Amino acid sequence: MASLAEPPGSRAHSRSPARSPGLSPALGPSRSGGERLRAAYDGVQETQVRPVDLNHAIKLLGDASSCNLEDEQLKVLKKIVKSFENGLPLKDFAQIMDILNLCAEKVNEKEAFTEPVCELIKLCGLPFQKKKSSDEVNYSTAVSKSIAQLGCLMRVPSSQVRIQICKCIISFYKMELPRKLLPGYQPTSANYKIQMAELGGLAETLVLSLALVENQLTEKLWVLKALQHLSSSGVNCRHMMRAQAASRLCLYLNGADPSGQLVFRSSEILWNLLENTTKEEVVNQLSSLECVHALKEVFVDRLINGFRHYDRQLRNDLLVIATLLAENAAAPMIESGFTMLLIVLATFTEVKIPNPLLKGLKLTFSYEDFEMKKLLFNIIGIFSKDPHAVQLLSENDVMPALLYYVKPHKKPGFHDWSAAQYEELQLHAIAVLASVAPLLVDKYLSCQANTLLLVFLEWCIGQDPFFGQGNSFHGAGGRGNKLAQMRYSLRVLKSVVSLYDDAVNLNLCDQGAISQLLDILKYAANKCKEKDDAILLEIQANILFILSVLCENDVHRKELFSYEGVDMLISFIQMDPKKLYSGLGHNRLLFSALDCLWSCVIGCYIAEDYFLEQQGIFLLLDLLALKQKNLCNIILGILSEFCDNPKTAIHISTWRGEKDQTAAKLLIQLWRQEELDLGVQRDRYGRIADVKKPIAGSFQKQQEVIPLPSSCPSFAIVEISENIRAKLYSLLCKLGFENLPGLSAKDFVTLAIIRRYIDFKVGEVWSELCAELKEEFRPIASDEEILKVISEVSENIGKIVTAYQTEVLENQRHQEIQEEKKTYAKIQAVHKQKEMVNKSWENFLTRTSKYEALKKAKRLQEKSIEASKSKSKTQNGAVHSTDIKGLGTTIGSGRLVTVESTPSQLVGGPMAATDLTLENIPF
């Protein structure tokens, strides 16, 4: 035992088997590895030993008539040991193991063979030697099988032999340089034996041998020490699991052992199994009642009687294993009483109610106890997922224990935990409370949890000086502020209001939760303006969800929400669409805002009118115009509900998008896109292509007819909720199908289908009904005639719509032709005008270049002037000449007027007797 005992250490330290200095465990059987090792043996002296005939030794030991040759056999064995005292050649190892097996059979009868067997086993622990670099590969199969036989030798009923086998296996991980080398040989790579042990499955055999040393503590500890080294490899751990190693080792945890090594080594091997194999496989092996009971007993022993640092570490390791078991629904944690024990222990320091299960327990405030406290909170969260454990959680004051931490921080030093430790425990407790509170609603209300949470949230946005450490997992983002506390407190409120329990919600509203939550929402939104943060976005989204649940179906609460709440919602809806892809949670915040709009505004005329005044409908349509599939559904639902307010329609009709797009055009475009995604058949003009199934998608057409009970909706009905066409139809019905502005002929073609959506859907249901009837029954003639008429009615509606669509397209084509003619006429007029201008210019050039042409034009001009004069002559009137003397042009004269005085003899006047000369006055 003296050589076996080791000072208990940490789990990490115990998992690192000691290796000889200067040897790397990574060295493999390559030639270069051998050359590196050969350099270390340059100074090693080669020894010349007289060879031993191993075949003769095997024949001698195996001879049935060799009963009287014991002395000769022992001499041969001593000679073999002497020959190979510096190492075994790989080629001889298989024969050495044959000799060992023969000797092992004789140990049962003759004790004299015990020492030679131990010496031969020691040889197996010496470095193997090879002649060629390829020997490691060539002899790998034989060597791996031979090493695996070491585990089989544990059948020898000799404590000395068994301990020596374990020492030999441990020596694989503590390679030492041989003192001398055989002539022409070199040592194998450092980890060659480890690889061969993995290949041969030695670990599995050694686990099975535990049954042989059940009542021998010393031998059992040596086997566990060997398994501890072997379990450092994933390959060995898988071999061990095949031998049910986890369950075997767990049963040893509470075995009698004054040294404490039994539980130490067993727990270490269990940890290695958990790390190197699948967690589920290990947990399944540990999930028997015997294993859970053994784990509980050793945990209680370390909890009550363990005062050393190592004992507390081991206790926490066992608690982690218990946590893994608690996650497995098949583990009998409740039946063994382990669940009750852990729940009582988790609430021990907060509730301070004496419990016989923990009699004599004294917890300190050491780091190990702090870790245990966190593990206990974690396992409470796991128990909350088990419906069978809820009663135990209720009976053992879990709710008051968790609510103990829902209070503001006191002055540093008030608690025995440090400030950072207390904050970590506080956040962990509130996080677990979010899982436990929905299960224990009665306890939640009786403990005034809503009041505590609202007061705590008031402290979170207050000006009290507090600087969070933010060191833990739950404290992320909470350094220097109270955001972590706010985040987890709101998670608790969200979890309880999600139950839609009237008592919980009424209790919250009676304490002014709506106005307080709006204040917190405003606080978080202002903080978020400084810097976008995932925690702040989560806080805002959770507040909006809580408000949605509280205000739903209650007009008075919606009125309390109205003005402040609508202003906040408007700011969220105005969010930059690019932020939706940031990954921080803006998309979740937007969805929460839209859900809050639906629940807190719609149905309250005060809130609706204020939302309309703030141009909220325009913002919703702007979002809808993004045509994001995940947003369209909820926005269309909101708009459809809003249309019950008579003021909404005018807002929708007034809205204009990009390129002066109207709301009606946008809705029709969404319908077309939805049909394209569904695979609805349409021709290239958008008309109905299949009058029998005018609105059925490709997937719907592939569905076979399956008779369903009346309580189950058919595929035609289920399909309504799976796309947005029903919402588009509802919204357009409320807006009206007439006088919709900004629509093209293609839009009117689609609108004709939308208008008949209900008729087509009714036809689909009747079609399914007919198909189901024909699958199970044969209708009588009259019923068959009725079904045929109904089918024809539906088909005729499709034909009518198709005809109307064709008419619309023809009208559009005719209109386009008329507009084309008008445009062509305008073009002709322009061309004719250009021709006239060109001709006039040519005439002008002709008159200026040819005098005869000019005279001819002058005569034509004078003739035209004469023809334009009146034929009747003025009696007794003066006749004035219109010709300008000396003019040699045929173009119109300039702005020149000659004013002639009226002769005095004809008409008397003031100027008749004057001698003024006539003057030409230009204007």
C-alpha angles and dihedrals in degrees: 000000000000092000092045098051117098129174107260111251141172120304092247092053094048091052093062108081113208116254131194113268115255096027121104117213088215094069110116136190094279123128092243090054090053091049091052090052091045089062089060090055098049090108095044114111118234116229129212111216126177106255121245124223101235093183090057090049092051091049091048094050094043097048109114091210093054095097092116094045096075094122092050091048092051090049091053091050092050089050091052091050090049093048094053100034090120097048145310123265111232091234092059099043096090091053091048089055090050089054090048092053091050091050092047089060090054094050089073090062106025121039091197090079093060095084095046089050090053090048091051090049088052088057089059088058093056120093114278117238130213136193097206132030089238093058092087091062097036095053097035095105095048093043094048092051091047093050089049088058089065088075090050090055088068084086089077105105094227123110091203092055094046093049090048090053090054091048089050092053092047089052088064086074095044104054116186128193114257115246093223136014128223112246111278094006134115130192122264122244117289097251097039095107091048090053092048091049089054092047094049097046096239092157093060092051092048092052090052089051090064088084089063094056097041094126100030107086097188094050091043091054091050091051090049090049090053091047089049089061094042093050091065086083124074091216092055091046090056090050090049092051090057087061092051091252095164096057093041092051094045090058089057093056095090096037120131110269123145092197094057092225094117095066091036096055095038092053091046092054091047089054091050090050091051092050099043102039136037113297092220093058093051093046091050090055091049094048097090120111092243093053094046091048091050091049090050093050095051091044092054091047092053091042096054103028103028113101102152124094089244092052092054091048091051090048090055091047090054090048090055090053089049089052091055089050091050089058089060110082091203094060112103095230094141095043092052093050091240093120092054091048094051093046091051091047092050092056096037100104097038103044096032095200112150113247126188090220090067101037111155094014116146119181122197128198095249123137091257091054089048089053090048090052091055091047090052092051088050093052090049087059089051092049089053088068091059112082090203092060096053093088091053091050090053096047096048101056097251092150096056090044093055094041087055087080096049095096137092120275117268127215116303111273096028090109125052089233117079117256092258093047093048091049091051092049091046094053092044092051093049090048090053090045089063088062097041101041097070089054096050103041095151092051089044092057096040090054091053089238094162091057093048092049095048091049089048091050090050088056090049093062094036128104096247110136108252131146115196118215096217092197101129133072091256092044095063111141092009101101110130094000144059098249094113091055091047092048096054095040090056089048088058092051091047092052094052098043088050086071089067087221109169094211093054094045094045090050090053095047093047088059093054096258094153096059092040092051090050089053091051090047091053090047092052093045091053090049090049091055089064093052133348108244130178092224094052090048091051091049092053093046092050092049091051090050092050091049090049092056095043096049099039113117093358116104095189092056090046089055089053088052098042113095103025092035096049091051090054092047091051090055091051094048089052089061116137106261090221089068091064088079097046094100092226095105105270090131091055090048092052092050090048090051092050091047090049090050090054094047103035104034110029111082095031112090093200092056093040094052092047090050090051091048089055089055090248093152090057090053092050091051090048088055091046090052088064085071094214107165095218092053100042096070098056095038092052089050091052093048091048091052091045091056088074084076105080091218093062099072094062090051091052092047091049096052119105126189133190115329089013092294115177127220092246091054091049092052092049091050089052089051091053092048091049092051090049090054091048093049097239112174115247131158122240091274093052095255126141110278099185114040092186093058104018099165103026117121126222093260092049091052091053093057115108121226109264118179108235133188117257092254092061117078117232123239092262089059096041090051090064092069094044097067139030099247094099091053092048090051092048093050094048090048089057092046092045129240095244129083095009108166129227099024127144127210089263089055091051089051090056092041090059089060093046091051091057095042095116092047091051092047091051088051091053091052091050090048091054090046092052092048092050092049092051090050093059107017142031108229118224118249096264093048091046090052091051092049090049091052091049091050091049091050091056091046092048090054088056090050091049091051091047091051091049090049090051090050091051091051092047091050089049091050091048091048091049089051091051091048088048090053092049091049090048091050090052090050090050092050091051091050091047092050090050090051091051091049090050092048092049090051091050091051090050091051090049093053092049094049101040121050094198090055089050092052090048091051090048092054091048090050094051090046090052091049092051091048091054095054122100115261095216115085124221112244117234089354130134116253117218123197117236094200122104107218118233093019112144101183136090097208124095116287123249127252096296124138128180115205115202124195118239110254112255094227092061103040128014119228146142093276098047096094099042127106094217114143119234112254132199107235115196118210 
